[in-house]
Amino acid sequence: MKEKAIILILLFLAVCIAASRARAAPVDYAVGIYGGFTPSFGGDLHSYNQEKYFHSNSGIDGMNRARDGMSTSVIERLIGATAGIELKGIFLDYYFVRFAFNYTRSIYGGSGKTVFTPDGTNYYRLSCTYSLSMYDVPFTVGLSIPFWKDMKVSLSGGVAYAYVMYENQFKSSETTPPFERKGVFKGWGLPLVIIAEGEYFISPKLSLNAALSYYNGTTEVIKDDKDTDISGPDLNNDGSTPDAAVDFSRIDLTGYRFTLGISIYIESI
Amino acid sequence: MKLWRHTLFIVSLATALLIPALCFAIGEFSVGLNIGITSDPNNLDSEINRYNTVMEVYKEETSGAKISTLTVPYSPAYGFSFRYQFNFFLIRMGCHFTRPIGTNKGSVTPPGGEKNTIRITTYQNSFPATIGLLLPLKDRTYFYIGVGPTYHQTYVKITQSKPEQTSTLFSNAGLSTNRRDRYAVDFIGYHLMLGAEVPLWGKFTLSTEWIHQEGRSYPLQNGGVDQTGNDVYTPRKIINVKGDFILFGINYYIGI
């Protein structure tokens, strides 16, 4: 965490220097809203119990299995919908600072049926459900270039504070007795953020924008805080019947976001 | 295979340098110093996560066990670049080096046992050669996009101070129980680049560049030692350099 603190301080100093140089210079601000989507939200959503009980060491990817005579369905990685508000500042024509607040949640994928075997002989169907939601506050600095009379392109990088909540559920009514495993993981991370954005001004102060954002980071390993698991059979075939299973997972914040939005500037382009 | 890769790299560089000459173009040269940041160089995230999960589960299930987890590091990047640009074309040769700040370490102490400290050391040195298109907006104000090969030098070392304390724990989870695992290799990948550049003063400009790189080594032989100090050659490891850099640079234009 020490190096993350150093990086945040350096970024803060960079902004202060830019702001001090810009004190007597033209400054323009904009506020905007936007929405978009993020494919493969949360990555493979691996957790310890998926490996211990269901033999998947790659989360969703490894949970997808099929067996002749058993009806299953594909469990797809999550696609998230994202929405946010942003505040942008442009100093000395080119120097760009952006601060935003985003909410992202899974809207597609993450549910289906697979098969598993606790003992290598008997196979059972397993219903799987995954969901993920995230709040994040990215802060980036970079360059914004106006060109022609009605466009701007900006490129910026920085860090975000991200708070995430990941839930999974695995249940089967075919085992004796039936069981249900739930996991809820809440935690935070400081992912690296890089944003490329293009804007087209439909009026002197109003722009439409499209952006590609890249996040890279993870949370630390988080302990499942859900204790409502329903015990079932000896799932990992170790001779003991598990009680409520404690699970662990780190949440992967790495991925891309594609957004479209609208911004209102104080000054005309 | 290595010879083929080196040949490809040299041919790419030669092509990049020859294109302007073939075009009889007169453009501008610039040199730049860059500083930036990346996250998780050499993609050790999954391995770190595995160590951390195993240690967390061990602590949960073993009364009296103590642990300290590893972190996925941020890593500053430093580098330089040489650029040649004419009309709408850009040729860029660069180098950026990244190594996480400080020591990335974690530990696990069995009840009544000795602490086993795990340390991860890694660095990556990349030489991207880029051919791109440039949008000249006004005097030394550009937006550019490019692609090209990257020559990577990579290094990963994982050490354990008392691996015998956690042999069963780590081997059951498929993790190494060696005192030291070390991998080093150079190979060629590729990259995509987006950049923006604005005038600063005189012949100096300020640039921001986003470099996305891809590349994987072949499975590498371990150059480590086991718990008794003997050389070991396993487990093998693939180094993956897939990742993104944001670089901020100051450039100086050289008149020709």
Interface residues (C-beta under 8 A of the other chain):
Chain A: M1 K2 E3 K4 I6 I7 Y48 D93 Y94 G142 L143 S144 I145 P146 F147 V153 S154 L155 S156 G157 L190 P191 L192 I194 A196 Y214 N216 G217 T218 E220 V221 K223 V246 F248 S249 R250 D252
Chain B: G36 I37 T38 S39 D40 D45 N49 N52 T53 E56 V57 E60 T69 T71 V72 P73 Y74 P76 P100 I101 G102 L135 L137 K138 T141 Y142 F143 L194 G195 A196 E197 V198 L206 S207 T208 E209 W210 H212 G243 D244 I246 F248
